[in-house]
Amino acid sequence: MKVWLTTVALVLMGLCAGCGMTCCGSGKGGAMTINRESFGRTPDGQDVWLFTLTNANGVTVKVTNYGGIITHLFVPDRRGEMDDVVLGFDTLDGYLGEHPYFGAIVGRYANRIG
C-alpha cells in the first residue's frame, strides 16, 4: 500500500509540475497532505477507500484503491482557478457497473497482451 501511494504522490507531483504554473515550488515547503475516506464496499464485501492527495498550492487528486481509479483531478486553469478535469462518477456504484473505464490507470487489457 505504501508503494502504491508513493507512486500516486509522484504522479500528482508530475502532473503539478507540468501544469504550466509553479505549483510544486517552495511556496509552503512542498508540503502534501494525504487523506483517506470510505468510498463504499464491493459486492463481495471488500472496503474501497478514496485517497485525496493535495499539494501546498491546492492541486488535488482523488484516487481509489479499487483499480487505482482517479475520480477527480483539480488543477488550475490559466487564471489560476481550480477545476476538475477528470470524467468519472461521484460514487463507487458507477464504477461497479459497465462504463468506459473513466479514470482507470489500467484498462481492460492489463496483463493480457503478450
C-alpha positions in Angstrom: 0.0 0.0 0.0 2.8 2.5 0.8 4.5 1.9 -2.5 1.2 2.4 -4.4 0.5 5.7 -2.5 4.1 6.9 -3.1 3.6 6.2 -6.8 0.3 8.2 -6.8 2.1 11.0 -5.0 4.8 11.1 -7.6 2.2 11.2 -10.3 0.5 14.1 -8.6 3.7 16.0 -8.4 4.5 15.2 -12.0 1.1 16.5 -13.1 1.5 19.5 -10.9 4.9 20.3 -12.4 3.6 20.0 -15.9 0.5 22.2 -15.4 2.3 25.3 -16.7 2.3 27.1 -13.3 4.7 27.0 -10.4 2.5 24.6 -8.4 5.2 22.5 -6.6 7.6 25.1 -5.7 8.8 26.4 -2.4 5.6 28.1 -1.5 4.9 26.1 1.6 7.9 23.9 1.6 6.3 21.5 -0.9 4.0 20.0 1.8 1.5 17.5 0.7 -1.4 16.0 2.6 -3.0 12.6 2.1 -6.4 11.8 3.5 -8.4 8.6 3.4 -12.2 8.2 3.4 -14.6 5.3 2.8 -15.8 5.2 -0.8 -18.0 2.1 -0.3 -17.9 -1.7 -0.5 -17.7 -4.0 -3.4 -20.5 -6.6 -3.8 -18.2 -9.2 -2.2 -17.8 -7.0 0.9 -14.3 -5.5 0.4 -13.8 -1.9 1.6 -13.0 0.6 -1.1 -11.1 3.7 0.0 -10.8 7.2 -1.6 -7.4 8.8 -1.1 -7.2 12.6 -1.5 -3.7 13.9 -2.2 -3.3 17.7 -2.1 -0.1 19.7 -2.6 0.8 23.1 -1.0 -0.8 25.1 -3.8 -4.1 23.1 -3.8 -3.6 20.8 -6.8 -5.6 17.8 -5.7 -6.1 14.2 -7.0 -8.6 11.7 -5.6 -7.8 8.1 -6.3 -9.3 4.8 -5.2 -7.7 1.5 -4.2 -10.3 -0.1 -6.5 -8.2 -0.4 -9.6 -6.3 2.8 -8.9 -9.1 4.8 -10.5 -8.6 8.6 -10.5 -12.0 10.0 -9.7 -11.1 13.7 -9.5 -8.1 15.9 -10.5 -8.3 19.6 -9.6 -5.7 21.7 -11.4 -5.6 25.5 -12.1 -6.6 27.0 -15.4 -4.8 29.9 -17.0 -6.5 32.3 -14.5 -5.5 30.1 -11.6 -9.0 28.9 -10.8 -9.1 25.2 -9.8 -11.3 22.9 -11.8 -11.9 19.1 -12.0 -10.5 17.8 -15.4 -11.5 14.1 -15.0 -14.6 12.4 -16.2 -16.0 9.9 -13.7 -18.5 9.1 -11.1 -19.0 10.5 -7.6 -19.8 7.1 -6.0 -18.4 3.6 -6.2 -21.7 2.3 -7.8 -20.9 4.0 -11.1 -17.5 2.1 -11.3 -19.0 -1.3 -10.4 -21.3 -1.4 -13.5 -20.3 -1.2 -17.1 -18.5 2.0 -18.0 -15.8 3.2 -20.4 -13.1 2.9 -17.7 -13.3 6.5 -16.6 -10.2 7.5 -14.6 -8.7 4.0 -14.7 -5.0 3.9 -14.7 -5.2 0.3 -16.1 -7.7 -0.5 -18.8 -9.4 -3.8 -19.7 -6.4 -5.3 -21.4 -3.9 -5.0 -18.5 -1.7 -8.0 -18.2 -3.4 -9.7 -21.2 -1.1 -8.5 -24.0 1.8 -10.9 -24.7 
